[in-house]
Amino acid sequence: MSLLHRLNLSAKFMILGAISLVMLAVPSALYFKNAMHEVAVAQREASARDAVASLNNVVKFLQIHRGLSSGALSGNEALAQRRPAARDTLTQHMDALETELKRIEASSDTLAQWGEVRQAWLALLKGVDTKELKAGDSTRLHTQLISKVLILNEGLLVEFGLATDSAQDAFFLIQASLVNMLSLSESLGQMRAQGAGLLAQGNMTPGARAGLISLDKRVQEQLGDMYRNLNRAMALNPTMKASLSSNAEATRVLVENARALADSKVFNAEELIYPAPQYFDELTRTIEALYAFNGEAMALLADTLQARVAQLQRMEYAVLALLAVCLGIALWLSMAFIRSITEPVREAVEVASAVSKGDLAVEVPIRGTNEFGQLMRAMSDMRDHLSQVVATVRSGSESVAMASAEIAQGNNDLSARTEQQAAALEETSASMSELGSTVNQNADSARQANQLATTASSVAVQGGEVVCRVVETMKDINESSRKIADIISVIDGIAFQTNILALNAAVEAARAGEQGRGFAVVASEVRALAGRSAEAAKEIKTLITASVEKVEHGTTLVDQAGSTMTEVVSSIRRVTDIMGEISAASNEQSLGVSQVGEAIGQMDQATQQNAALVEQMAAGASSLKSQAEDLVRAVEVFKLAAESGRGAVRPSPARQPAAPPVVAHKVPRPSPAVPAAPKPAPVAKPAIASAKAVADDDWETF
C-alpha cells in the first residue's frame, strides 16, 4: 500500500490502462492466432486441389486401362488397339501427380506410398504388354493398384485437412466428390472391366454372375452414400445446390442407366451377345460423367475454400480495424477521464499551495457537481473563512505592530547610545594611550637633547683642533711641493746640458775616427743616461703636479670642515627646539586629561538616558503582551496537526522579563509609559526582538 501512496494518479491510470490493454491483447491474440490457423488450413486445403484432381485422373485412367486390358487379354482386338493410348495418357497423369505432390511438399510417407504405386504400375504394365497375365489376373492387379491409389487419396485428404474440414457443407461435398464418387467410379470400373471381359469371351460362370450382382449392389449403396452427402451439402449451401443440382440428377440417371444396361445385357442376359466395345463405351461415358461432375464439385469446392479464406481475412481485417477504433476511442476516453480527474486535483493542489503561501485572493475554479466540484466548493468556503480569520488577525496585528514599533524604536535608541558609550570609551582609552606615549616621548627627547648637547660640544672642540692641524699641514705640503718643483727644474737643466755634452763628444769622436770609437761609445751611454734622467724628471714633475692638485683638494676639505662646524652650531640650536617641543607635549597631556573627564561625563549622561528608555520598553512590552494574547485567541481557530509552533510566533512571554530587573537596580527614577505611535514604520518582529535582547545583555554587562 505504501507504493500506491507514493504513485501519482497518472501512474495509477497508466497501470490500469496497461492491465486493460493486456486483458484485451490476450483474447485478441488468441482470436487472431485461431483465425490465421483457419486461414492456413483453408489455404492448405485449396493447395491440394490440383494434386487431388491429378490423382482422380490417375484413378480414372487406371480404370480405363483395366477395362481395355481385360478386353484385350480376352481377345478383343478393338479394345486392344485402344489400350496404348490410354496407357500413355495414364503415364502423363502419373507424372503430373508426382510433380504436384512435390510442389505441395507432401509428407515422406505419402511420397513413399506413391513410389510403391509407380513400381506396382510398371510391373503390371509389363505383364499386360507381354500378355503374361490373364484377363482375370490383370483385372485383380489393376483393382489392387487402384485400391492403393485410393488409400493414397485418403492420406492426402487427411494430410491437407480435406477429410476434417470444419465447414459442414464443404465436408459433405468433399465426402461426396472425393470419397464416395471415387468408390462409386471404382465399382463401375470393375463392372465395366468384368462385363467387357465376359462379353468378349461370350460366356459367364455362375460365380462371375454372382460377383457382378454383388458388385451391382455395392454400386447402388455407394450411389446412395454419394447422393446423401451431396444432398446434405446442397441443403446447407444454396450456392452448391444451384450449381450442382441439375448435373447431379443427370449423373444419377446415367448411373442408373448403366446399371440397367449391365443387368439386361450381362447379369440376366440369356446370351452374352452384346458388343463388348459398346458396353465398355456406355459404362465409360457414365464414369466420364461422374468424373465431369466431380470436376465441377471440386471447382466449386475450390471456390468455396477461396471464399472462406477471403471471408476469414476480411473478418481479421474487420476485427483488427474494430479493435483499433475501439482502442483509439478507449484511449481518447481514458485521456479525457484522466484529465477530468487530474486537472481538478492539480487545480486543488495549486489552490492549496497558494493558500499555504498566504495568497487568499486566488481564484477557485468550480466545475460540475461531482466529488471534485464538491472538493473545490469546500476549498472555496475554506478560503473565504480563512480570509475572514486573516482579516481579524490583521486588525489585531496592527496594534501589535504599533507596540512593537515603539519597542523597536526604543531598542534603536538604546543601541545608538550604547554605541556612543563604546565610542567614548574608545576615545578615553586612546587618549590615555596617547598621554602615556607623550610622556615617554618627552623623557626620551630630554635624554636625547642632553646627549646631543654634550656630543656637539666635544665635536666642536675637536673639530677646531683638527682644522688647525690640517691648515698647518697643508702649508707644509705646499712649501715642500714648491721645493720639489725647483729641484726638478735643476735636474731637468742638468739632463739637458748632459745631453748637449754627449752630443758634442759624439761629434768629436766621429772626427777622431778609429781612435775616438771608445769615446763615442761612452758618449752614447752618457746621452742615454741623460735621456733617462730627463724622463724621470718628467715623471716626477707629473707626480708633483698631482700632489699639488691634492693639496688644493685638501684645502677644499678644510673649507667643508668649516661648514661642518657651522652645522654643529645649528645642531646645538635644534637641541633648544626639542626642549620647546617637550614643553608643548606637556601641554597636550593636560588637554588629554581634560578630554577623559568630559568623556566620563558623557558616559554618565548616556547611562541615565538608557535607564529611562528601558523603563519605556517595559511599559511597551506590557502593552504588547495583552495585545499578543488577543491575537493568539483569534488564531486559535486553526487546527494544527502538531503543536510545534510553526503556524504562530509568540515572542512576548520569552522576552518580557529581561530588562526591568536590571533597570531597577541601576536607576531608581521611574519613567512613565509611552503611548503608541499613530503610524509606526513596519519592522520585522523576530529581528528587532533579537536586537532588543542583545542590547539589554550589553547594557547589563556594561
C-alpha positions, 0 to 999 in steps of 0.5 A: 500500500505504501507504493500506491501512496507514493504513485501519482494518479497518472501512474495509477491510470497508466497501470490500469490502462496497461492491465486493460490493454493486456486483458484485451491483447490476450483474447485478441491474440488468441482470436487472431492466432485461431483465425490465421490457423483457419486461414492456413488450413483453408489455404492448405486445403485449396493447395491440394486441389490440383494434386487431388484432381491429378490423382482422380485422373490417375484413378480414372485412367487406371480404370480405363486401362483395366477395362481395355486390358481385360478386353484385350487379354480376352481377345478383343482386338478393338479394345486392344488397339485402344489400350496404348493410348490410354496407357500413355495418357495414364503415364502423363497423369502419373507424372503430373501427380508426382510433380504436384505432390512435390510442389505441395511438399507432401509428407515422406510417407505419402511420397513413399506410398506413391513410389510403391504405386509407380513400381506396382504400375510398371510391373503390371504394365509389363505383364499386360504388354507381354500378355503374361497375365490373364484377363482375370489376373490383370483385372485383380492387379489393376483393382489392387493398384487402384485400391492403393491409389485410393488409400493414397487419396485418403492420406492426402485428404487427411494430410491437407485437412480435406477429410476434417474440414470444419465447414459442414457443407464443404465436408459433405461435398468433399465426402461426396466428390472425393470419397464416395464418387471415387468408390462409386467410379471404382465399382463401375470400373470393375463392372465395366472391366468384368462385363467387357471381359465376359462379353468378349469371351461370350460366356459367364460362370455362375460365380462371375454372375454372382460377383457382378450382382454383388458388385451391382449392389455395392454400386447402388449403396455407394450411389446412395452414400454419394447422393446423401452427402451431396444432398446434405451439402446442397441443403446447407449451401444454396450456392452448391445446390444451384450449381450442382443440382441439375448435373447431379440428377443427370449423373444419377440417371446415367448411373442408373442407366448403366446399371440397367444396361449391365443387368439386361445385357450381362447379369440376366442376359440369356446370351452374352451377345452384346458388343463388348466395345459398346458396353465398355463405351456406355459404362465409360461415358457414365464414369466420364460423367461422374468424373465431369461432375466431380470436376465441377464439385471440386471447382466449386469446392475450390471456390468455396475454400477461396471464399472462406479464406477471403471471408476469414481475412476480411473478418481479421481485417474487420476485427483488427480495424474494430479493435483499433477504433475501439482502442483509439476511442478507449484511449481518447476516453481514458485521456479525457477521464484522466484529465477530468480527474487530474486537472481538478486535483492539480487545480486543488493542489495549486489552490492549496499551495497558494493558500499555504503561501498566504495568497487568499485572493486566488481564484477557485475554479468550480466545475460540475457537481461531482466529488471534485466540484464538491472538493473545490466548493469546500476549498472555496468556503475554506478560503473565504473563512480563512480570509475572514480569520486573516482579516481579524488577525490583521486588525489585531496585528496592527496594534501589535505592530504599533507596540512593537514599533515603539519597542523597536524604536526604543531598542534603536535608541538604546543601541545608538547610545550604547554605541556612543558609550563604546565610542567614548570609551574608545576615545578615553582609552586612546587618549590615555594611550596617547598621554602615556606615549607623550610622556615617554616621548618627552623623557626620551627627547630630554635624554636625547637633547642632553646627549646631543648637547654634550656630543656637539660640544666635544665635536666642536672642540675637536673639530677646531683642533683638527682644522688647525692641524690640517691648515698647518699641514697643508702649508707644509705640503705646499712649501715642500711641493714648491721645493720639489718643483725647483729641484726638478727644474735643476735636474731637468737643466742638468739632463739637458746640458748632459745631453748637449755634452754627449752630443758634442763628444759624439761629434768629436769622436766621429772626427777622431775616427778609429781612435775616438770609437771608445769615446763615442761609445761612452758618449752614447751611454752618457746621452742615454743616461741623460735621456733617462734622467730627463724622463724621470724628471718628467715623471716626477714633475707629473707626480708633483703636479698631482700632489699639488692638485691634492693639496688644493683638494685638501684645502677644499676639505678644510673649507667643508670642515668649516661648514661642518662646524657651522652645522654643529652650531645649528645642531646645538640650536635644534637641541633648544627646539626639542626642549620647546617641543617637550614643553608643548607635549606637556601641554597636550597631556593636560588637554588629554586629561581634560578630554577623559573627564568630559568623556566620563561625563558623557558616559554618565549622561548616556547611562541615565538616558538608557535607564529611562528608555528601558523603563519605556520598553517595559511599559511597551512590552506590557502593552504588547503582551495583552495585545499578543494574547488577543491575537493568539485567541483569534488564531486559535481557530486553526487546527494544527496537526502538531503543536510545534509552533510553526503556524504562530510566533509568540515572542512576548512571554520569552522576552518580557522579563529581561530588562526591568530587573536590571533597570531597577537596580541601576536607576531608581527614577521611574519613567512613565509609559509611552503611548503608541505611535499613530503610524509606526514604520513596519519592522520585522518582529523576530529581528528587532526582538533579537536586537532588543535582547542583545542590547539589554545583555550589553547594557547589563554587562556594561 
